[in-house]
Amino acid sequence: MDDDARLQQAARDNLWMHFTRHGDFEKAGHGVPIMVRGEGVHLYDNHGKRYLDGLAGLFVSQLGHGRKDLAAAAAAQAESLAFMPLWSYAHPPAIKLAERIAGYAPGDLNRVFFTSGGGEAVETAWKLAKNYFKLVGKPMKHKVISRAIAYHGTTQGALSITGLPGLKQQFEPLVPSTFRAPNTNIYRATEHGAPHGQTPEEFGRWAADQIEVAIENEGPDTVAAVFLEPVQNAGGCFPPPPGYFERVREICDRHDVLLVSDEVICAFGRLGTMFGADRFGYQPDIITCAKGITSGYAPLGAMIASDRLMEPFLAPGEMFAHGYTFGGHPVSTAVGLANLDAFEAEGVLANVQTNAPVFRSTLERLKDIPIVGDVRGEGYFYGIELVKDRDTRESFTAEECERILYGFVSKQLFAEGLYCRADDRGDPVIQLSPPLICGPEHFEEMEQILRSVLEKAATQL
């Protein structure tokens, strides 16, 4: 048995992959795709085939693949101090990275609590919100408002905040006390209760006001936090309408509710700014982040909280009784520092700001394909919604999603050398989130592959 065959056998027998229909590989009679190398904006499989990484791994690989500087930072730190927990102790890379992140974060978000990843950051934010309100004499404030179809993680608390019933039902009962408000999908606004004929500004006001309705329905004295992504991922990249976050901030202030900006995807350049809150001009009380903080070269996440939220925990004898063994790992935080060094030295944010309009216009050319209903997003983060009828915006049936989106589009894009994401959490979409070092030539390659595959898919309805 050769090496490839041994890997496939071990994958079948031992590796339990994430969000994977293992039986589909057996049914299809072929093995698991195995990636062995990355270079720049490309990935290579075990047969040597090259793929354009149109998803930055999973909204992670901001600086692309195969960087020796980030690998060297990891190796150097591992040689000097491979591990030390942040449980009443500290180490230089964690201290320096916390200082660096606080310097980038908006307003007085100066307190950085490191985690291993994004779901843990969301868990941390909810626990902090509940603990904080108990310490300041408002023990009833523990509930969370989030948005329909929003994804916030898979751990028990983060999954409870998630607004995707299909991901939750098999794990119920979950943590109670989470409630949903409408999202900002203006393409299907009236289907979700918005009045007909609204301008984007009016829709933004309406969508924000539904958060206040949810708070008031539960009782403001019981609601601790609102969790919102700057651009909502699940459902296919919903940007905020004009004025939306300004209105949400007013609502949260009025009811003493914390505004948590879940930026696990949107932070660290994805929208052309270091944080998504900067892009849309609002001040959160907490930011949760991960993914791009190290460009994927080591696992790391963080919750960034305001000085106000830290203050009760500075009293003698007080403690936020929460932590993770690998949160703020020395190697990961050293990589985070090197990642931010590269951001500054190479003008990564400027590259996104310069090329984001080109990315948008290139993808918008696909609107001449009959099954492309909407192209939406911000920065280097876009969704293409597929429809059965562009005039009526009729979506695919479940059978058509299975047959066309998963059975053809997803597989064919990969076969033609584009790694991206087909998703039907909400309506059927293709998501694109390339490394932040991409330029117009890469957008053209994406468009050509997408056009070829989507034109063929249109004939299969």
DABEL-V863448 format. One record per run of one state. SS is the DSSP state (a for helix, b for strand, c for the rest). FROM is the first residue (numbers start at 1). TO is the last residue. If there is no record, write none. Layout:
ss: (SS/SS)
from: (FROM/FROM)
to: (TO/TO)
This chain:
ss: (c/a/c/a/c/b/c/b/c/b/c/a/c/b/c/a/c/a/c/b/c/a/c/b/c/a/c/a/c/b/c/a/c/a/c/a/c/a/b/c/b/c/b/c/a/c/b/c/a/c/b/c/a/c/b/c/a/c/a/c/a/c/b/c/b/c/b/c/b/c/a/c/b/c/b/c/b/c/a/c)
from: (1/3/15/22/29/35/41/42/46/50/54/56/60/65/66/68/81/92/105/111/116/118/136/143/148/156/162/165/172/178/182/186/189/190/193/200/219/220/223/229/232/233/238/239/244/256/258/263/276/281/286/290/291/294/301/306/307/315/330/347/348/369/372/379/381/387/389/390/394/395/398/416/418/420/421/424/429/433/440/459)
to: (2/14/21/28/34/40/41/45/49/53/55/59/64/65/67/80/91/104/110/115/117/135/142/147/155/161/164/171/177/181/185/188/189/192/199/218/219/222/228/231/232/237/238/243/255/257/262/275/280/285/289/290/293/300/305/306/314/329/346/347/368/371/378/380/386/388/389/393/394/397/415/417/419/420/423/428/432/439/458/461)
